[in-house]
């Protein structure tokens, strides 16, 4: 009886600085680990899901990263930051801030898959207002939103938590928001449900403990 090797699922993308684009080298290295009967799953969050034999996971991750792909766990973790395409230039649209924010939060364990989104201007191409955590660059500052819901009859935009944060303030607030959710959220409780149960006043009080 043939024994099928266990597989693990990875989420990969071309990194924030590539937006939702992939180059030829990245496509080739993905194809190397893709059997003829397997398909890549493209998510709405600028990620590709690929199943890798468990025994080849470390090898695959090393090759993916060498080709410039970023790898993330699949499941109840903070997803990689969804972004716009930074149409007016990296510095103006805050790309360095988005890259650093993604480095700090992507892959953290949480009660339920958490989707953060970033946009470099008020046009909102990164859809920050319909995701769990949203960041919008407005002028020289960053506005932070949370609790958006994009689907269902109870769909609703995220609520504004802070305006005109500096990059360091933004990192601290988002870090703290995820910590609060991880500590107090129930298993499989979505961010918008958690916020309704936890309460805006209590959440803001906890968030404002970030600064010392």
C-alpha positions in Angstrom: 0.0 0.0 0.0 1.5 3.3 -1.1 1.9 5.8 1.7 1.3 9.5 0.7 3.7 11.9 2.4 2.0 14.5 4.6 1.9 18.0 3.1 1.9 21.4 4.7 0.3 24.5 3.2 2.3 27.8 2.9 1.2 31.2 1.9 3.6 33.0 -0.4 3.8 36.3 -2.2 6.3 38.6 -3.8 6.7 40.8 -0.8 5.2 44.3 -0.2 7.5 46.0 -2.5 6.2 43.9 -5.4 2.6 44.6 -4.6 0.7 41.6 -6.1 3.3 40.9 -8.8 5.6 38.0 -9.4 8.7 37.7 -11.6 9.8 34.8 -13.8 12.3 33.4 -11.3 9.6 33.3 -8.6 7.2 31.5 -10.9 9.8 29.0 -11.8 10.7 28.1 -8.2 7.0 27.8 -7.3 6.6 25.4 -10.3 9.4 23.3 -9.1 7.4 22.3 -6.0 4.0 22.1 -7.9 3.1 18.6 -9.1 1.2 18.3 -12.4 -2.0 17.5 -10.7 -1.8 20.4 -8.1 -3.0 23.9 -8.5 -2.0 27.2 -6.8 -4.7 28.9 -4.9 -4.8 32.6 -5.3 -6.4 34.4 -2.3 -8.0 37.8 -2.2 -5.2 38.9 0.1 -2.4 39.0 -2.4 -1.1 35.5 -1.4 -0.7 32.1 -3.2 -1.3 28.9 -1.2 1.0 26.0 -2.1 1.2 22.6 -0.5 4.7 21.3 0.1 5.7 17.8 1.3 6.4 18.1 5.0 9.9 16.8 4.6 10.8 19.4 2.0 9.4 22.4 3.8 12.7 23.9 5.0 14.2 23.3 1.6 11.3 25.0 -0.2 11.1 28.0 2.2 14.9 28.6 1.6 14.5 28.5 -2.1 11.4 30.7 -2.1 13.1 33.3 0.0 16.2 33.2 -2.1 14.0 34.0 -5.1 12.5 37.0 -3.2 9.3 35.3 -2.1 7.9 35.9 1.4 6.5 32.8 3.2 3.8 32.9 5.9 1.9 30.3 7.9 -1.7 29.5 7.0 -4.5 29.4 9.6 -5.2 31.6 12.7 -2.4 34.0 12.2 -2.0 37.6 11.2 -1.9 37.6 7.4 0.7 39.6 5.4 -0.3 43.2 4.9 -2.5 43.8 1.9 -1.4 46.9 0.1 -2.1 49.2 -2.8 0.5 49.4 -5.6 2.1 52.7 -4.3 1.2 54.5 -7.5 2.9 57.8 -6.6 6.3 56.4 -5.4 7.6 54.4 -2.5 8.5 57.3 -0.1 5.4 59.4 -0.8 3.1 56.4 -0.3 4.8 55.2 2.8 6.2 51.9 1.5 9.0 51.7 4.1 6.4 52.0 6.9 4.3 49.3 5.3 7.2 47.0 4.9 8.3 47.5 8.6 4.7 47.0 9.8 4.4 43.8 7.9 7.7 42.6 9.3 6.4 43.2 12.8 3.0 41.6 12.6 2.7 39.0 9.8 2.5 35.5 11.2 1.6 36.3 14.7 -0.9 33.8 16.3 -4.4 35.2 16.9 -7.8 33.7 17.8 -8.9 33.8 14.1 -7.3 34.7 10.8 -6.7 38.4 11.0 -6.5 40.5 7.8 -4.6 43.9 7.9 -4.6 46.2 5.0 -2.6 49.4 4.1 -3.2 52.2 1.6 -0.8 55.0 0.8 -3.5 57.7 0.3 -7.2 58.4 1.0 -8.2 56.8 -2.4 -8.0 53.5 -0.4 -6.9 51.0 -3.1 -5.6 48.7 -0.4 -9.2 48.5 1.0 -8.3 49.3 4.7 -11.9 50.1 5.7 -13.3 46.7 5.0 -10.6 44.6 6.8 -9.8 43.7 10.4 -7.1 46.3 10.7 -6.7 49.2 8.3 -4.0 51.8 7.9 -4.4 54.8 5.7 -1.7 57.4 5.0 -3.2 60.9 5.1 -0.7 63.6 4.4 2.3 63.0 6.7 0.4 60.9 9.2 -1.2 57.5 9.5 -4.9 56.8 10.4 -5.6 53.5 12.1 -9.0 51.7 11.7 -10.2 48.3 13.0 -13.2 46.0 12.8 -14.2 46.2 9.2 -16.4 43.5 7.7 -16.6 43.1 3.9 -19.2 40.3 3.5 -22.7 39.4 4.7 -25.8 41.4 5.4 -24.1 42.9 8.4 -21.1 44.2 6.4 -19.7 47.4 7.8 -16.7 49.7 7.5 -13.9 49.7 10.1 -14.1 52.3 12.9 -11.5 55.0 13.2 -9.3 54.5 16.3 -6.5 57.1 15.8 -5.6 59.8 13.4 -2.2 61.3 12.2 0.0 58.8 14.0 3.7 58.9 13.4 5.3 55.7 12.1 6.5 54.7 15.5 3.2 55.4 17.1 1.5 53.4 14.4 3.8 50.4 15.1 3.0 50.6 18.8 -0.7 50.9 18.4 -1.0 48.0 15.9 1.3 45.8 18.0 -0.9 46.6 21.1 -4.2 46.0 19.2 -3.0 42.6 18.1 -1.8 41.8 21.7 -5.2 42.7 23.1 -7.0 40.6 20.5 -4.7 37.7 21.1 -5.1 37.9 24.9 -8.9 38.5 25.1 -10.4 37.2 21.9 -12.3 33.9 21.9 -11.2 31.0 19.6 -12.5 31.7 16.0 -13.9 35.1 17.1 -13.5 37.6 14.3 -12.0 41.0 15.0 -15.3 42.9 14.5 -17.1 40.5 16.9 -14.4 40.8 19.4 -14.5 44.6 19.3 -18.3 44.6 19.8 -18.0 42.3 22.8 -14.9 43.9 24.3 -16.3 47.4 23.9 -14.8 50.6 22.3 -14.1 52.4 25.6 -12.3 49.5 27.1 -10.3 48.9 23.9 -9.2 52.5 23.7 -8.2 52.6 27.3 -6.0 49.5 26.7 -4.6 50.9 23.5 -3.6 54.2 25.2 -1.4 52.3 27.6 1.0 51.9 24.7 2.8 55.2 25.4 4.8 55.5 28.6 
